[in-house]
Amino acid sequence: MTAHTPDEIERLVRAFLAAEADGESEPERDEDLFQSGRMDSLVALHLVTWTESTFGFEVDVDELNLASFVTVAKITDFVADKLGETQSV
C-alpha cells in the first residue's frame, strides 16, 4: 500500500469534491461542505466509497459520523487516522 501524506490526502479530497461538483472550484480546507451546498447525502456516499477504493480501507457503519465529513480538514484527518490504523495492523 502506498503511504499518503496529509497534504496528498487533502489534495485528492479537494479534487474529488471539485469533480463531484462538475468542475467547480476546490473547497477551502475549513469550509462547511454541507452548508455551502457542496455536500449532500449522495455526495457523502460517493465520498465514502471513493475513500475506500482510493486509500484501500473499509469504513465500518459505526464510523459513519457526519462530523467526520463536514470539512476537507476533517475528511483528511479521518482518512489519515484510518490509514494509520490499517498500517499498524
Biopython code that builds the backbone (N, CA, C, O; Angstrom):
import numpy as np
from Bio.PDB.StructureBuilder import StructureBuilder

atoms = [
    (1, "MET", "N", (0.849, -1.183, 0.000)),
    (1, "MET", "CA", (0.000, 0.000, 0.000)),
    (1, "MET", "C", (0.893, 1.243, 0.000)),
    (1, "MET", "O", (1.889, 1.283, 0.722)),
    (2, "THR", "N", (0.555, 2.238, -0.785)),
    (2, "THR", "CA", (1.294, 3.487, -0.856)),
    (2, "THR", "C", (0.989, 4.345, 0.358)),
    (2, "THR", "O", (-0.167, 4.502, 0.750)),
    (3, "ALA", "N", (2.055, 4.905, 0.957)),
    (3, "ALA", "CA", (1.852, 5.821, 2.084)),
    (3, "ALA", "C", (1.395, 7.167, 1.533)),
    (3, "ALA", "O", (1.942, 7.661, 0.547)),
    (4, "HIS", "N", (0.404, 7.749, 2.166)),
    (4, "HIS", "CA", (-0.131, 9.040, 1.743)),
    (4, "HIS", "C", (0.110, 10.053, 2.847)),
    (4, "HIS", "O", (-0.208, 9.802, 4.010)),
    (5, "THR", "N", (0.673, 11.201, 2.484)),
    (5, "THR", "CA", (0.859, 12.273, 3.456)),
    (5, "THR", "C", (-0.466, 13.005, 3.633)),
    (5, "THR", "O", (-1.329, 12.938, 2.758)),
    (6, "PRO", "N", (-0.639, 13.707, 4.762)),
    (6, "PRO", "CA", (-1.860, 14.501, 4.933)),
    (6, "PRO", "C", (-2.067, 15.515, 3.804)),
    (6, "PRO", "O", (-3.201, 15.737, 3.380)),
    (7, "ASP", "N", (-0.990, 16.130, 3.312)),
    (7, "ASP", "CA", (-1.128, 17.091, 2.210)),
    (7, "ASP", "C", (-1.644, 16.416, 0.945)),
    (7, "ASP", "O", (-2.477, 16.976, 0.232)),
    (8, "GLU", "N", (-1.149, 15.219, 0.670)),
    (8, "GLU", "CA", (-1.606, 14.483, -0.512)),
    (8, "GLU", "C", (-3.066, 14.060, -0.354)),
    (8, "GLU", "O", (-3.853, 14.160, -1.296)),
    (9, "ILE", "N", (-3.419, 13.590, 0.838)),
    (9, "ILE", "CA", (-4.814, 13.208, 1.098)),
    (9, "ILE", "C", (-5.721, 14.406, 0.861)),
    (9, "ILE", "O", (-6.746, 14.294, 0.188)),
    (10, "GLU", "N", (-5.341, 15.556, 1.416)),
    (10, "GLU", "CA", (-6.159, 16.766, 1.254)),
    (10, "GLU", "C", (-6.296, 17.149, -0.217)),
    (10, "GLU", "O", (-7.386, 17.501, -0.669)),
    (11, "ARG", "N", (-5.198, 17.083, -0.962)),
    (11, "ARG", "CA", (-5.233, 17.425, -2.392)),
    (11, "ARG", "C", (-6.195, 16.507, -3.139)),
    (11, "ARG", "O", (-6.982, 16.965, -3.967)),
    (12, "LEU", "N", (-6.131, 15.219, -2.846)),
    (12, "LEU", "CA", (-7.008, 14.260, -3.510)),
    (12, "LEU", "C", (-8.473, 14.474, -3.135)),
    (12, "LEU", "O", (-9.352, 14.384, -3.991)),
    (13, "VAL", "N", (-8.737, 14.755, -1.866)),
    (13, "VAL", "CA", (-10.110, 15.005, -1.411)),
    (13, "VAL", "C", (-10.666, 16.248, -2.087)),
    (13, "VAL", "O", (-11.803, 16.242, -2.559)),
    (14, "ARG", "N", (-9.873, 17.317, -2.138)),
    (14, "ARG", "CA", (-10.329, 18.555, -2.796)),
    (14, "ARG", "C", (-10.646, 18.307, -4.265)),
    (14, "ARG", "O", (-11.662, 18.780, -4.773)),
    (15, "ALA", "N", (-9.783, 17.572, -4.942)),
    (15, "ALA", "CA", (-10.005, 17.280, -6.361)),
    (15, "ALA", "C", (-11.262, 16.435, -6.548)),
    (15, "ALA", "O", (-12.034, 16.675, -7.476)),
    (16, "PHE", "N", (-11.473, 15.456, -5.681)),
    (16, "PHE", "CA", (-12.680, 14.632, -5.758)),
    (16, "PHE", "C", (-13.924, 15.498, -5.609)),
    (16, "PHE", "O", (-14.862, 15.383, -6.398)),
    (17, "LEU", "N", (-13.934, 16.365, -4.596)),
    (17, "LEU", "CA", (-15.111, 17.204, -4.344)),
    (17, "LEU", "C", (-15.364, 18.183, -5.487)),
    (17, "LEU", "O", (-16.518, 18.450, -5.824)),
    (18, "ALA", "N", (-14.308, 18.718, -6.086)),
    (18, "ALA", "CA", (-14.474, 19.606, -7.239)),
    (18, "ALA", "C", (-15.064, 18.836, -8.418)),
    (18, "ALA", "O", (-15.938, 19.347, -9.118)),
    (19, "ALA", "N", (-14.594, 17.617, -8.639)),
    (19, "ALA", "CA", (-15.121, 16.795, -9.733)),
    (19, "ALA", "C", (-16.585, 16.439, -9.494)),
    (19, "ALA", "O", (-17.381, 16.426, -10.434)),
    (20, "GLU", "N", (-16.945, 16.152, -8.248)),
    (20, "GLU", "CA", (-18.341, 15.847, -7.914)),
    (20, "GLU", "C", (-19.249, 17.046, -8.175)),
    (20, "GLU", "O", (-20.442, 16.887, -8.433)),
    (21, "ALA", "N", (-18.674, 18.245, -8.106)),
    (21, "ALA", "CA", (-19.447, 19.474, -8.326)),
    (21, "ALA", "C", (-19.262, 19.969, -9.757)),
    (21, "ALA", "O", (-19.322, 21.171, -10.017)),
    (22, "ASP", "N", (-19.037, 19.038, -10.682)),
    (22, "ASP", "CA", (-18.885, 19.356, -12.109)),
    (22, "ASP", "C", (-17.802, 20.390, -12.368)),
    (22, "ASP", "O", (-18.006, 21.339, -13.125)),
    (23, "GLY", "N", (-16.645, 20.201, -11.732)),
    (23, "GLY", "CA", (-15.505, 21.059, -12.003)),
    (23, "GLY", "C", (-15.511, 22.387, -11.285)),
    (23, "GLY", "O", (-14.671, 23.244, -11.561)),
    (24, "GLU", "N", (-16.443, 22.572, -10.368)),
    (24, "GLU", "CA", (-16.469, 23.789, -9.564)),
    (24, "GLU", "C", (-15.121, 23.921, -8.859)),
    (24, "GLU", "O", (-14.392, 22.938, -8.731)),
    (25, "SER", "N", (-14.787, 25.116, -8.404)),
    (25, "SER", "CA", (-13.517, 25.315, -7.719)),
    (25, "SER", "C", (-13.421, 24.402, -6.498)),
    (25, "SER", "O", (-14.432, 23.999, -5.923)),
    (26, "GLU", "N", (-12.195, 24.090, -6.120)),
    (26, "GLU", "CA", (-11.985, 23.220, -4.975)),
    (26, "GLU", "C", (-12.410, 23.922, -3.690)),
    (26, "GLU", "O", (-12.209, 25.129, -3.554)),
    (27, "PRO", "N", (-12.988, 23.194, -2.753)),
    (27, "PRO", "CA", (-13.433, 23.799, -1.492)),
    (27, "PRO", "C", (-12.251, 24.207, -0.621)),
    (27, "PRO", "O", (-11.156, 23.657, -0.729)),
    (28, "GLU", "N", (-12.498, 25.176, 0.237)),
    (28, "GLU", "CA", (-11.499, 25.590, 1.212)),
    (28, "GLU", "C", (-11.355, 24.507, 2.270)),
    (28, "GLU", "O", (-12.259, 23.694, 2.461)),
    (29, "ARG", "N", (-10.233, 24.496, 2.949)),
    (29, "ARG", "CA", (-9.914, 23.479, 3.957)),
    (29, "ARG", "C", (-10.961, 23.405, 5.069)),
    (29, "ARG", "O", (-11.337, 22.310, 5.486)),
    (30, "ASP", "N", (-11.437, 24.555, 5.555)),
    (30, "ASP", "CA", (-12.368, 24.585, 6.685)),
    (30, "ASP", "C", (-13.789, 24.987, 6.297)),
    (30, "ASP", "O", (-14.599, 25.322, 7.162)),
    (31, "GLU", "N", (-14.090, 24.956, 5.008)),
    (31, "GLU", "CA", (-15.438, 25.277, 4.527)),
    (31, "GLU", "C", (-16.417, 24.182, 4.948)),
    (31, "GLU", "O", (-16.138, 22.997, 4.765)),
    (32, "ASP", "N", (-17.549, 24.569, 5.505)),
    (32, "ASP", "CA", (-18.586, 23.590, 5.854)),
    (32, "ASP", "C", (-19.223, 23.123, 4.544)),
    (32, "ASP", "O", (-19.952, 23.875, 3.898)),
    (33, "LEU", "N", (-18.947, 21.899, 4.167)),
    (33, "LEU", "CA", (-19.359, 21.382, 2.862)),
    (33, "LEU", "C", (-20.866, 21.215, 2.742)),
    (33, "LEU", "O", (-21.418, 21.331, 1.647)),
    (34, "PHE", "N", (-21.531, 20.948, 3.847)),
    (34, "PHE", "CA", (-22.985, 20.802, 3.819)),
    (34, "PHE", "C", (-23.660, 22.165, 3.728)),
    (34, "PHE", "O", (-24.589, 22.344, 2.941)),
    (35, "GLN", "N", (-23.204, 23.124, 4.523)),
    (35, "GLN", "CA", (-23.801, 24.462, 4.493)),
    (35, "GLN", "C", (-23.558, 25.162, 3.165)),
    (35, "GLN", "O", (-24.405, 25.926, 2.703)),
    (36, "SER", "N", (-22.409, 24.910, 2.546)),
    (36, "SER", "CA", (-22.101, 25.560, 1.274)),
    (36, "SER", "C", (-22.819, 24.902, 0.099)),
    (36, "SER", "O", (-22.827, 25.445, -1.006)),
    (37, "GLY", "N", (-23.420, 23.738, 0.332)),
    (37, "GLY", "CA", (-24.133, 23.042, -0.736)),
    (37, "GLY", "C", (-23.260, 22.120, -1.562)),
    (37, "GLY", "O", (-23.743, 21.508, -2.516)),
    (38, "ARG", "N", (-21.987, 22.006, -1.220)),
    (38, "ARG", "CA", (-21.091, 21.117, -1.964)),
    (38, "ARG", "C", (-21.324, 19.644, -1.622)),
    (38, "ARG", "O", (-20.991, 18.754, -2.404)),
    (39, "MET", "N", (-21.903, 19.401, -0.439)),
    (39, "MET", "CA", (-22.084, 18.028, 0.025)),
    (39, "MET", "C", (-23.547, 17.797, 0.366)),
    (39, "MET", "O", (-24.179, 18.603, 1.049)),
    (40, "ASP", "N", (-24.069, 16.686, -0.121)),
    (40, "ASP", "CA", (-25.384, 16.206, 0.295)),
    (40, "ASP", "C", (-25.219, 14.713, 0.559)),
    (40, "ASP", "O", (-24.104, 14.194, 0.496)),
    (41, "SER", "N", (-26.294, 14.029, 0.849)),
    (41, "SER", "CA", (-26.174, 12.618, 1.225)),
    (41, "SER", "C", (-25.597, 11.760, 0.097)),
    (41, "SER", "O", (-24.851, 10.818, 0.363)),
    (42, "LEU", "N", (-25.928, 12.069, -1.143)),
    (42, "LEU", "CA", (-25.411, 11.291, -2.267)),
    (42, "LEU", "C", (-23.910, 11.508, -2.444)),
    (42, "LEU", "O", (-23.159, 10.553, -2.640)),
    (43, "VAL", "N", (-23.477, 12.764, -2.374)),
    (43, "VAL", "CA", (-22.044, 13.060, -2.482)),
    (43, "VAL", "C", (-21.297, 12.421, -1.311)),
    (43, "VAL", "O", (-20.197, 11.899, -1.490)),
    (44, "ALA", "N", (-21.888, 12.460, -0.117)),
    (44, "ALA", "CA", (-21.251, 11.839, 1.052)),
    (44, "ALA", "C", (-21.065, 10.337, 0.827)),
    (44, "ALA", "O", (-20.022, 9.780, 1.170)),
    (45, "LEU", "N", (-22.067, 9.688, 0.256)),
    (45, "LEU", "CA", (-21.962, 8.261, -0.041)),
    (45, "LEU", "C", (-20.860, 8.002, -1.066)),
    (45, "LEU", "O", (-20.062, 7.078, -0.903)),
    (46, "HIS", "N", (-20.816, 8.811, -2.113)),
    (46, "HIS", "CA", (-19.749, 8.680, -3.114)),
    (46, "HIS", "C", (-18.385, 8.895, -2.471)),
    (46, "HIS", "O", (-17.425, 8.192, -2.786)),
    (47, "LEU", "N", (-18.304, 9.865, -1.570)),
    (47, "LEU", "CA", (-17.041, 10.160, -0.893)),
    (47, "LEU", "C", (-16.564, 8.960, -0.076)),
    (47, "LEU", "O", (-15.382, 8.618, -0.105)),
    (48, "VAL", "N", (-17.466, 8.332, 0.638)),
    (48, "VAL", "CA", (-17.090, 7.168, 1.449)),
    (48, "VAL", "C", (-16.578, 6.043, 0.554)),
    (48, "VAL", "O", (-15.529, 5.464, 0.836)),
    (49, "THR", "N", (-17.297, 5.727, -0.516)),
    (49, "THR", "CA", (-16.853, 4.641, -1.398)),
    (49, "THR", "C", (-15.557, 5.010, -2.115)),
    (49, "THR", "O", (-14.706, 4.151, -2.347)),
    (50, "TRP", "N", (-15.408, 6.293, -2.465)),
    (50, "TRP", "CA", (-14.172, 6.753, -3.100)),
    (50, "TRP", "C", (-12.992, 6.627, -2.142)),
    (50, "TRP", "O", (-11.926, 6.161, -2.544)),
    (51, "THR", "N", (-13.158, 7.034, -0.880)),
    (51, "THR", "CA", (-12.047, 6.918, 0.074)),
    (51, "THR", "C", (-11.660, 5.453, 0.267)),
    (51, "THR", "O", (-10.477, 5.128, 0.368)),
    (52, "GLU", "N", (-12.649, 4.578, 0.316)),
    (52, "GLU", "CA", (-12.348, 3.152, 0.480)),
    (52, "GLU", "C", (-11.520, 2.630, -0.692)),
    (52, "GLU", "O", (-10.517, 1.946, -0.486)),
    (53, "SER", "N", (-11.931, 2.945, -1.910)),
    (53, "SER", "CA", (-11.211, 2.418, -3.076)),
    (53, "SER", "C", (-9.882, 3.137, -3.313)),
    (53, "SER", "O", (-8.910, 2.512, -3.738)),
    (54, "THR", "N", (-9.831, 4.427, -3.045)),
    (54, "THR", "CA", (-8.609, 5.194, -3.289)),
    (54, "THR", "C", (-7.523, 4.880, -2.272)),
    (54, "THR", "O", (-6.350, 4.762, -2.628)),
    (55, "PHE", "N", (-7.906, 4.745, -1.014)),
    (55, "PHE", "CA", (-6.919, 4.594, 0.052)),
    (55, "PHE", "C", (-6.825, 3.168, 0.596)),
    (55, "PHE", "O", (-5.972, 2.882, 1.436)),
    (56, "GLY", "N", (-7.690, 2.279, 0.124)),
    (56, "GLY", "CA", (-7.554, 0.869, 0.445)),
    (56, "GLY", "C", (-7.952, 0.449, 1.846)),
    (56, "GLY", "O", (-7.311, -0.412, 2.449)),
    (57, "PHE", "N", (-8.999, 1.050, 2.360)),
    (57, "PHE", "CA", (-9.525, 0.610, 3.653)),
    (57, "PHE", "C", (-11.032, 0.549, 3.578)),
    (57, "PHE", "O", (-11.636, 1.033, 2.620)),
    (58, "GLU", "N", (-11.640, -0.045, 4.587)),
    (58, "GLU", "CA", (-13.092, -0.157, 4.651)),
    (58, "GLU", "C", (-13.611, 0.710, 5.792)),
    (58, "GLU", "O", (-13.051, 0.713, 6.888)),
    (59, "VAL", "N", (-14.684, 1.444, 5.524)),
    (59, "VAL", "CA", (-15.325, 2.267, 6.547)),
    (59, "VAL", "C", (-16.471, 1.455, 7.139)),
    (59, "VAL", "O", (-17.408, 1.079, 6.435)),
    (60, "ASP", "N", (-16.385, 1.192, 8.432)),
    (60, "ASP", "CA", (-17.456, 0.468, 9.115)),
    (60, "ASP", "C", (-18.646, 1.392, 9.339)),
    (60, "ASP", "O", (-18.477, 2.604, 9.472)),
    (61, "VAL", "N", (-19.827, 0.834, 9.381)),
    (61, "VAL", "CA", (-21.044, 1.612, 9.611)),
    (61, "VAL", "C", (-20.928, 2.410, 10.911)),
    (61, "VAL", "O", (-21.413, 3.539, 10.992)),
    (62, "ASP", "N", (-20.293, 1.832, 11.916)),
    (62, "ASP", "CA", (-20.115, 2.514, 13.205)),
    (62, "ASP", "C", (-19.310, 3.805, 13.072)),
    (62, "ASP", "O", (-19.437, 4.709, 13.898)),
    (63, "GLU", "N", (-18.479, 3.889, 12.027)),
    (63, "GLU", "CA", (-17.605, 5.050, 11.833)),
    (63, "GLU", "C", (-18.257, 6.164, 11.021)),
    (63, "GLU", "O", (-17.676, 7.240, 10.874)),
    (64, "LEU", "N", (-19.429, 5.927, 10.503)),
    (64, "LEU", "CA", (-20.089, 6.922, 9.660)),
    (64, "LEU", "C", (-20.705, 8.022, 10.523)),
    (64, "LEU", "O", (-21.902, 8.023, 10.810)),
    (65, "ASN", "N", (-19.858, 8.941, 10.919)),
    (65, "ASN", "CA", (-20.251, 10.080, 11.730)),
    (65, "ASN", "C", (-20.177, 11.318, 10.844)),
    (65, "ASN", "O", (-19.109, 11.650, 10.328)),
    (66, "LEU", "N", (-21.286, 11.991, 10.668)),
    (66, "LEU", "CA", (-21.346, 13.161, 9.799)),
    (66, "LEU", "C", (-20.283, 14.195, 10.146)),
    (66, "LEU", "O", (-19.771, 14.877, 9.259)),
    (67, "ALA", "N", (-19.951, 14.317, 11.410)),
    (67, "ALA", "CA", (-18.951, 15.298, 11.841)),
    (67, "ALA", "C", (-17.588, 15.040, 11.199)),
    (67, "ALA", "O", (-16.790, 15.968, 11.064)),
    (68, "SER", "N", (-17.313, 13.814, 10.806)),
    (68, "SER", "CA", (-16.035, 13.479, 10.172)),
    (68, "SER", "C", (-15.968, 13.903, 8.711)),
    (68, "SER", "O", (-14.906, 13.831, 8.093)),
    (69, "PHE", "N", (-17.095, 14.346, 8.152)),
    (69, "PHE", "CA", (-17.156, 14.664, 6.727)),
    (69, "PHE", "C", (-17.634, 16.091, 6.451)),
    (69, "PHE", "O", (-18.049, 16.398, 5.333)),
    (70, "VAL", "N", (-17.579, 16.954, 7.452)),
    (70, "VAL", "CA", (-18.113, 18.314, 7.313)),
    (70, "VAL", "C", (-17.165, 19.235, 6.558)),
    (70, "VAL", "O", (-17.617, 20.103, 5.811)),
    (71, "THR", "N", (-15.865, 19.061, 6.739)),
    (71, "THR", "CA", (-14.878, 19.914, 6.070)),
    (71, "THR", "C", (-13.801, 19.041, 5.430)),
    (71, "THR", "O", (-13.662, 17.862, 5.756)),
    (72, "VAL", "N", (-13.052, 19.634, 4.526)),
    (72, "VAL", "CA", (-11.920, 18.927, 3.927)),
    (72, "VAL", "C", (-10.925, 18.536, 5.016)),
    (72, "VAL", "O", (-10.375, 17.435, 4.985)),
    (73, "ALA", "N", (-10.692, 19.426, 5.974)),
    (73, "ALA", "CA", (-9.756, 19.139, 7.064)),
    (73, "ALA", "C", (-10.195, 17.912, 7.855)),
    (73, "ALA", "O", (-9.366, 17.063, 8.185)),
    (74, "LYS", "N", (-11.478, 17.807, 8.162)),
    (74, "LYS", "CA", (-11.979, 16.667, 8.938)),
    (74, "LYS", "C", (-11.930, 15.374, 8.120)),
    (74, "LYS", "O", (-11.634, 14.308, 8.659)),
    (75, "ILE", "N", (-12.217, 15.469, 6.834)),
    (75, "ILE", "CA", (-12.126, 14.291, 5.964)),
    (75, "ILE", "C", (-10.670, 13.823, 5.901)),
    (75, "ILE", "O", (-10.390, 12.628, 5.991)),
    (76, "THR", "N", (-9.750, 14.776, 5.744)),
    (76, "THR", "CA", (-8.325, 14.454, 5.702)),
    (76, "THR", "C", (-7.892, 13.758, 6.985)),
    (76, "THR", "O", (-7.189, 12.749, 6.939)),
    (77, "ASP", "N", (-8.309, 14.294, 8.128)),
    (77, "ASP", "CA", (-7.972, 13.677, 9.419)),
    (77, "ASP", "C", (-8.548, 12.266, 9.525)),
    (77, "ASP", "O", (-7.875, 11.349, 9.995)),
    (78, "PHE", "N", (-9.800, 12.096, 9.085)),
    (78, "PHE", "CA", (-10.446, 10.782, 9.130)),
    (78, "PHE", "C", (-9.653, 9.770, 8.302)),
    (78, "PHE", "O", (-9.364, 8.667, 8.766)),
    (79, "VAL", "N", (-9.304, 10.156, 7.075)),
    (79, "VAL", "CA", (-8.559, 9.250, 6.193)),
    (79, "VAL", "C", (-7.181, 8.949, 6.779)),
    (79, "VAL", "O", (-6.755, 7.795, 6.796)),
    (80, "ALA", "N", (-6.485, 9.974, 7.258)),
    (80, "ALA", "CA", (-5.156, 9.762, 7.848)),
    (80, "ALA", "C", (-5.238, 8.821, 9.050)),
    (80, "ALA", "O", (-4.386, 7.949, 9.215)),
    (81, "ASP", "N", (-6.259, 8.996, 9.885)),
    (81, "ASP", "CA", (-6.451, 8.104, 11.035)),
    (81, "ASP", "C", (-6.708, 6.670, 10.574)),
    (81, "ASP", "O", (-6.138, 5.730, 11.127)),
    (82, "LYS", "N", (-7.559, 6.500, 9.571)),
    (82, "LYS", "CA", (-7.854, 5.158, 9.052)),
    (82, "LYS", "C", (-6.596, 4.517, 8.466)),
    (82, "LYS", "O", (-6.352, 3.327, 8.662)),
    (83, "LEU", "N", (-5.807, 5.305, 7.752)),
    (83, "LEU", "CA", (-4.574, 4.766, 7.183)),
    (83, "LEU", "C", (-3.604, 4.367, 8.283)),
    (83, "LEU", "O", (-2.902, 3.363, 8.157)),
    (84, "GLY", "N", (-3.559, 5.136, 9.351)),
    (84, "GLY", "CA", (-2.715, 4.788, 10.491)),
    (84, "GLY", "C", (-3.146, 3.480, 11.127)),
    (84, "GLY", "O", (-2.305, 2.670, 11.518)),
    (85, "GLU", "N", (-4.456, 3.270, 11.233)),
    (85, "GLU", "CA", (-4.986, 2.013, 11.781)),
    (85, "GLU", "C", (-4.629, 0.842, 10.873)),
    (85, "GLU", "O", (-4.235, -0.225, 11.344)),
    (86, "THR", "N", (-4.770, 1.053, 9.571)),
    (86, "THR", "CA", (-4.503, -0.005, 8.596)),
    (86, "THR", "C", (-3.029, -0.395, 8.619)),
    (86, "THR", "O", (-2.694, -1.578, 8.563)),
    (87, "GLN", "N", (-2.149, 0.607, 8.701)),
    (87, "GLN", "CA", (-0.715, 0.338, 8.659)),
    (87, "GLN", "C", (-0.201, -0.271, 9.955)),
    (87, "GLN", "O", (0.834, -0.938, 9.952)),
    (88, "SER", "N", (-0.908, -0.054, 11.065)),
    (88, "SER", "CA", (-0.437, -0.591, 12.339)),
    (88, "SER", "C", (-0.961, -1.999, 12.616)),
    (88, "SER", "O", (-0.598, -2.610, 13.621)),
    (89, "VAL", "N", (-1.814, -2.515, 11.726)),
    (89, "VAL", "CA", (-2.381, -3.860, 11.923)),
    (89, "VAL", "C", (-1.400, -4.913, 11.472)),
    (89, "VAL", "O", (-1.692, -6.105, 11.557)),
]
sb = StructureBuilder()
sb.init_structure("model")
sb.init_model(0)
sb.init_chain("A")
sb.init_seg("    ")
for serial, (resi, resn, name, xyz) in enumerate(atoms, 1):
    if name == "N":
        sb.init_residue(resn, " ", resi, " ")
    sb.init_atom(name, np.array(xyz, "f"), 0.0, 1.0, " ", f" {name:<3s}", serial, name[0])
structure = sb.get_structure()
